[in-house]
Amino acid sequence: MTAQADKRRRELAQIHLAAKQLGMDEDTYRGMLERVAGVRSAALLTVAGRQQVLDHLRSAGFKAKPRKRVAQHPGTPHNLSRVEQLQKIEAQLAEMKLSWAYADAIAKRQAGVEKVAWVRQPKHLSAIIAALHVEQEKRALLSEVDDSLRQLGLNREDFAAMNTQLGKGWERNRRTLRQVCSHLSEQITQRALQEH
């Protein structure tokens, strides 16, 4: 969808929302369109006509509610609504409860750009999404490890002390986390079999 088509779609949606918010029935709505812009259907409005109708609806009391975002973090990019990949990044940050500064650090490391909002190349944005996906996976695996350890009456420190071959930073290594998940799952299964 082009930026122009997207703008048209958003303006038409706003016109319909305004008519609903102002309690206009079908006849009143069509009459207003005809009086203000000379058409009986919003689909026929020109760019200028859409603006005239929106101005009229605002003067009649329509108040547009701000767009709800997945996460309202400090540092939210100004171009968020125009770049689909930024919206995906926002969703990932919200899910992990991370700030935009985290994505900015990835952008600086991977693309040499200070802020994710300034990244222009889709391949760089895709790389940031991939990096965030890796972080999501690590967090999910670590959560699974913690759940399994709880079932076994252990915590991470106990487990690391019993498995010194894990090495420092094992909690951040996906491959190791997958192996630990598998190992703990086997232990839970064996314990369940022994109890029956």
C-alpha positions in Angstrom: 0.0 0.0 0.0 1.4 3.4 -0.9 1.8 6.2 1.7 -1.0 8.1 -0.2 -3.4 5.2 -0.1 -2.6 4.5 3.6 -3.3 8.2 4.4 -6.6 8.0 2.5 -7.6 4.9 4.4 -6.8 6.4 7.8 -8.6 9.7 6.9 -11.7 7.7 5.8 -11.6 5.6 9.0 -11.4 8.8 11.0 -14.4 10.3 9.2 -16.5 7.2 9.9 -15.3 7.2 13.5 -16.2 10.9 13.9 -19.7 10.4 12.5 -20.3 7.5 14.9 -18.8 9.5 17.9 -21.1 12.4 17.1 -24.1 10.1 16.8 -24.9 10.9 13.2 -27.5 8.6 11.5 -27.1 7.7 7.8 -29.2 10.6 6.5 -27.5 13.2 8.7 -24.1 11.8 7.7 -24.7 11.8 4.0 -26.3 15.3 4.2 -23.2 16.6 6.0 -20.9 15.1 3.3 -23.0 16.8 0.6 -23.1 20.2 2.4 -19.4 20.2 3.2 -17.8 18.5 0.2 -20.5 18.1 -2.4 -20.6 14.3 -2.4 -22.9 11.7 -0.7 -20.2 9.1 -0.1 -16.9 9.4 1.7 -15.3 7.1 -0.9 -15.8 9.9 -3.4 -14.0 12.6 -1.4 -10.8 14.2 -2.8 -7.8 14.9 -0.6 -9.1 18.4 0.0 -12.6 17.1 0.6 -11.5 14.7 3.3 -9.7 17.5 5.0 -12.7 19.8 4.8 -15.0 17.1 6.3 -12.5 16.3 9.1 -12.2 20.0 9.9 -16.0 20.3 10.0 -16.3 17.2 12.2 -13.7 18.5 14.6 -15.5 21.9 14.8 -18.7 19.8 15.6 -16.9 18.3 18.6 -15.1 15.2 17.3 -12.0 14.4 19.3 -9.7 11.8 17.8 -8.3 9.5 20.4 -4.6 8.9 20.2 -3.6 5.7 18.5 -3.1 2.9 21.0 0.3 1.4 20.8 1.4 -2.0 21.9 3.9 -0.3 24.2 4.3 3.4 25.0 8.0 3.4 25.7 10.2 6.5 26.1 12.1 6.9 22.8 9.3 5.5 20.6 10.3 6.3 17.0 8.4 9.2 15.4 8.0 7.1 12.2 6.5 4.1 14.0 3.2 4.2 12.2 4.8 4.4 8.7 7.3 1.5 9.1 5.8 -1.9 9.6 9.1 -3.4 10.8 9.2 -0.8 13.6 5.8 -1.9 14.7 7.1 -5.5 14.9 10.1 -4.3 17.0 7.7 -2.4 19.3 5.7 -5.6 19.9 8.8 -7.6 20.7 10.1 -4.9 23.1 6.7 -4.8 24.8 6.5 -8.5 25.2 10.0 -8.5 26.9 9.2 -5.3 28.8 12.3 -3.6 27.2 12.8 0.0 26.3 13.6 1.4 22.9 17.1 2.0 24.2 17.6 -1.8 23.9 16.7 -1.7 20.2 18.8 1.4 19.7 21.8 -0.5 21.1 21.2 -3.3 18.7 20.9 -0.8 15.8 24.2 0.8 16.8 25.9 -2.6 17.0 24.5 -4.1 13.8 23.9 -1.1 11.5 26.2 1.6 13.0 23.2 3.9 13.5 22.5 5.6 16.8 18.7 5.1 16.9 16.5 2.3 15.5 14.2 5.1 14.1 17.0 6.3 11.8 17.6 2.8 10.3 16.5 3.1 6.7 17.4 -0.3 5.1 14.8 -3.0 5.6 17.6 -5.6 5.8 19.0 -3.8 8.9 15.5 -3.7 10.5 15.1 -7.4 9.8 18.4 -8.0 11.5 17.2 -6.1 14.6 14.0 -8.1 14.6 16.0 -11.3 14.3 18.3 -10.2 17.3 15.2 -9.5 19.4 13.8 -12.9 18.4 17.0 -14.5 19.7 16.5 -12.6 23.0 12.9 -13.8 23.2 14.0 -17.3 22.6 16.7 -17.1 25.3 14.2 -15.7 27.8 11.6 -18.4 27.0 14.2 -21.2 27.4 15.5 -19.7 30.7 11.9 -19.5 32.0 11.5 -23.2 31.0 14.7 -24.0 32.9 13.5 -22.2 36.0 10.1 -24.0 35.9 11.9 -27.4 35.5 14.3 -26.6 38.3 11.4 -25.6 40.6 9.7 -28.9 39.9 13.0 -30.6 41.0 13.3 -28.4 44.1 16.4 -26.6 42.7 17.4 -23.2 41.6 19.9 -22.0 39.0 22.8 -21.7 41.5 22.3 -25.2 42.8 22.1 -26.6 39.3 25.3 -24.7 38.2 27.2 -25.9 41.2 26.2 -29.5 40.4 27.1 -29.0 36.7 30.4 -27.2 36.7 30.9 -28.0 33.0 28.2 -25.5 32.1 30.7 -22.6 32.4 30.1 -18.9 33.0 27.2 -17.3 31.1 25.4 -20.5 30.4 22.1 -18.8 31.0 22.6 -16.6 27.8 23.6 -19.5 25.4 20.7 -20.8 23.4 22.4 -24.1 22.6 23.3 -24.8 26.2 19.8 -23.7 27.4 18.2 -26.2 24.9 20.4 -29.0 26.3 19.7 -28.0 29.9 15.9 -28.0 29.1 16.2 -31.5 27.6 18.3 -32.8 30.5 15.9 -31.4 33.1 12.9 -32.7 31.2 14.4 -36.2 31.3 15.0 -35.9 35.0 11.4 -34.9 35.7 10.2 -37.8 33.6 12.5 -40.2 35.5 11.3 -38.9 38.8 7.7 -39.2 37.8 8.3 -42.9 36.7 10.0 -43.7 40.0 7.1 -42.2 42.0 4.6 -44.5 40.3 
